[in-house]
């Protein structure tokens, strides 16, 4: 039986990361799932993946800590010895605020997690993909286009950085057989809104979406799985909006 491809998902304990893990397990991937603090959530996702026949390992990782990223990839090397795909999903928001109310500590944490952590994680994956190829999908946000004034301008700016990073890295590694892409989810019904102090935000803003509804994590996960698949073999360096038209 041929080896199953190995997928690493950061921020896999809930939301888009968890949905992607479950779909990937059903599509034949083995998985390493990282989480920052919700071990129980990550374990539940891992159990669901194992029930579909996947080998699945969980590992804590705060991607704002370079040493934690190194430890995560040590776990990958120990358990799998390879990586075929990375979904760079770990990310944070902060409380709703205007830029004039944001301090250095908030901005530092935002960019340490959402930008620097994603870049260092992708770097570690590329070093292991060279010579064999692979796919990296970065999870961006429609906020990168919209700006999120009066709410999350810092988050929006961090995701705009991810879009630029996606294009630059894709051009660097295309000749190595590594494809790099991003998805930009729109208003998706995940726990991230509650973490920003607005648990009703998705429902409240749904009328601004042309399709008049929020999206579901599985709908974003389906797009990610397509980008990772051979059906997207000539797609790299670009971003796919999953936004209901917004």
ZADO-186764 format. One record per residue (C-alpha): x, y, z. Coordinates in steps of 0.001 Angstrom, whole numbers, plus 500000, padded with zeros to 6 digits. Layout:
<titis>
      x      y      z
      X      Y      Z
...
</titis>
This chain:
<titis>
      x      y      z
 500000 500000 500000
 501527 503376 499040
 502422 505829 501774
 499684 508274 502646
 500648 511937 502172
 501423 513845 505366
 499674 517109 506188
 500548 519541 508986
 497779 521901 510093
 498464 524673 512598
 495584 525922 514716
 493702 522676 514200
 491621 522411 517382
 488519 524176 516033
 487035 526114 513145
 488649 525996 509717
 491665 524015 510928
 489508 521287 512444
 487249 521101 509379
 490287 520830 507109
 491712 518013 509233
 488528 515966 509030
 488200 516408 505266
 491874 515622 504724
 491647 512437 506776
 488765 511304 504612
 490798 512152 501506
 493667 509892 502554
 496071 512125 504462
 497920 511355 507663
 498067 514375 509938
 500017 516345 512484
 497663 518771 514212
 499015 521649 516268
 497158 523751 518800
 498098 526518 521207
 495990 525760 524294
 492888 523683 523448
 494305 520172 523846
 490821 518733 524366
 489591 520196 521094
 492638 518947 519194
 492225 515465 520678
 488581 515352 519577
 489567 516300 516018
 492353 513706 516069
 489932 510998 517217
 487595 511823 514330
 490498 511617 511883
 491675 508280 513268
 488160 506905 512898
 488559 507536 509158
 491793 505554 509019
 494317 508350 509353
 497416 508297 511493
 497022 511476 513494
 499367 513112 516010
 498658 516255 518039
 501254 518682 519368
 501108 521990 521249
 502650 524947 519445
 502429 528692 519961
 503661 529845 516558
 504751 533157 518083
 507620 531190 519662
 510329 530115 517169
 511486 527378 519531
 507955 525960 519641
 507924 525817 515840
 511235 523944 515889
 509782 521488 518401
 506696 521020 516227
 508810 520040 513251
 510918 517768 515443
 507656 515967 516214
 506878 515812 512503
 510296 514344 511719
 510015 511802 514532
 506547 510512 513660
 506386 510889 509882
 509813 511748 508469
 508258 513823 505685
 505753 516553 504903
 503682 516808 501741
 501387 519682 502648
 501089 522490 505185
 497981 524463 506068
 499191 527596 507843
 495988 528252 509753
 497031 529413 513247
 495973 533002 513823
 494503 535396 516344
 492273 538426 516605
 492054 540869 519477
 489152 542840 520882
 487221 545176 518610
 489093 548488 518609
 490058 551518 516564
 493699 551957 515615
 494022 554837 518083
 493228 552395 520887
 495802 549757 519878
 499076 549575 521781
 502460 548125 520884
 501897 544905 522824
 498722 544133 520870
 500380 544842 517521
 503489 542854 518423
 501461 539792 519351
 499271 540103 516247
 502221 540119 513862
 504259 537582 515819
 501449 535036 515436
 499765 535901 512155
 502792 536878 510077
 506156 535925 511560
 504855 532614 512898
 503342 531739 509523
 506544 532636 507691
 508738 530587 510025
 506372 527623 509800
 506401 527798 506006
 510201 528098 506037
 510521 524881 508029
 508126 523115 505677
 509950 524296 502537
 513274 523008 503877
 511700 519556 504137
 509818 519733 500818
 512836 520640 498705
 513744 517790 496409
 510328 516144 496666
 507746 518927 496212
 504723 519862 498255
 501928 522361 498813
 501536 525190 501311
 498149 526835 501833
 498156 529972 503964
 494870 531002 505545
 494381 534708 504941
 491146 536681 505288
 488852 538892 503250
 489783 541490 505855
 493004 541921 503879
 490913 543555 501133
 488237 545186 503260
 490458 546733 505942
 488083 546079 508878
 487875 549716 509965
 486717 550275 513559
 487189 546585 514320
 490411 544766 513407
 492654 546939 511230
 495703 545249 512755
 494323 541803 511902
 493489 542950 508376
 497003 544306 507908
 498521 541034 509120
 496466 539075 506590
 497430 541443 503786
 501030 540626 504671
 500194 536925 504309
 498861 537517 500784
 502104 539225 499777
 504186 536529 501442
 502222 533864 499583
 503067 535361 496200
 506725 535953 497027
 507365 532500 498469
 505464 530845 495601
 507782 532471 493065
 510859 531430 495048
 509998 527749 495289
 507953 526998 492161
 510946 525459 490390
 511340 523076 493347
 507875 521642 492708
 506392 523430 495725
 503119 525272 495263
 502173 528094 497666
 498661 529541 497821
 496282 531246 500171
 492567 531223 500835
 490727 534330 501975
 487703 533286 504034
 484987 535847 504482
 482400 535878 507248
 482707 532299 508513
 480837 530896 511504
 483780 529968 513749
 484806 530678 517377
 487137 533486 516257
 484325 536045 516590
 483783 535207 520252
 487523 535462 520833
 487298 539022 519542
 484562 539804 522042
 481704 539741 519515
 480121 536265 519503
 477155 537515 517467
 479303 539260 514848
 478872 536699 512059
 475105 536623 512383
 474917 540407 512713
 476925 541096 509556
 475498 538323 507362
 473245 540752 505466
 476347 542507 504098
 477270 539335 502214
 475775 539101 498703
 474736 535502 499415
 472987 536764 502582
 474519 534209 504912
 477660 533281 506773
 479960 530585 505472
 480739 527329 507218
 484226 526013 508063
 483681 523001 505796
 483181 525330 502826
 486614 526843 503384
 488113 523422 504023
 486793 522157 500694
 488609 525000 498929
 491816 524205 500814
 491614 520517 499899
 491125 521413 496241
 494163 523701 496271
 496208 520900 497838
 495063 518354 495269
 496484 517406 491885
 493395 519023 490357
 495081 522359 491157
 498485 521258 489865
 498965 524399 487733
 497823 526816 490437
 500352 528662 492602
 501108 532147 493883
 497468 533191 494026
 494638 533657 496507
 491174 532115 496425
 488336 534101 498009
 485727 532067 499899
 483511 534956 500850
 479978 534521 499539
 480742 537294 497057
 481831 539971 499501
</titis>
